[in-house]
Amino acid sequence: MVAHFVANGSGEVAPDPLGRPRHVKITADATRGAYTLTETTLSPGRGAPPHVHAEHEEVFYVLDGHIAFVAGEDVLDARVGDVVLIPRGVEHAFDVVGDGDARYLCIFSPPITEQERASLVRQAAATRSNGT
């Protein structure tokens, strides 16, 4: 098969670094290591604490809801159809705001390695232990 097809509502379910489920729509293997594509739904007040990706860019495309981002010095208010690119090395965080869930696609390029995934888990644990 030349094309890669993933039906709506399907895709491998894999936890993010905080243990929350996300659907892996396109794997690193399918793109020959170029990127991965995930789809995630989070409820209000959920998001990601401040963290840094040393090895890849992260792109968010908001499908539903409202997500507030802080990236470096920038504060971004992303809604349906908005795209946010976080360059590698930039500290960032985000939270779902408003009354409803937010659903978004996320591209990691290149894909997250197991070493970086472990680093993100440590960053999240350090943030929780510091109370931030």
HUUR-V41683 format. One line per field, one symbol per residue. phi: phi as a letter, one per 30 degrees, with the letter a starting at -180 (. if undefined). psi: psi as a letter, one per 20 degrees, with the letter a starting at -180 (. if undefined). burial: I if it has 16 or more other C-alpha atoms within 10 Angstrom, else O. Layout:
phi=???
psi=???
burial=???
This chain:
phi=.ddccbdeicjecbdddciddbcddbddddchidabbbbbbbdeiclbdeabcdcadbccbdcbibbccbbicdcbccbeidbbccdeicdaaabdcjccdcbbcbccbdedddddedddddddddddddic
psi=pgqopoqpjaqpoqqrijjqqqpogprhhhjkjgrqpqpqpqrqiqcprprpohirqpppophqbpppqpocipppnpapiqpppoqqipprrqqprahrqqpqqpppprqprhghghghggggghghhij.
burial=OOOOOOOOOOIOOOOIIOOOIIIIIIIIOOOOOOIIIIIIIIIIOOIIIIIIIOIIIIIIIIIIIIIIIIIOOOOOOIIOOOIIOIIOOIIIIIIIIOOOIIIIIIIIIIIIOOOIOOIIIOIIOOOOOOOO
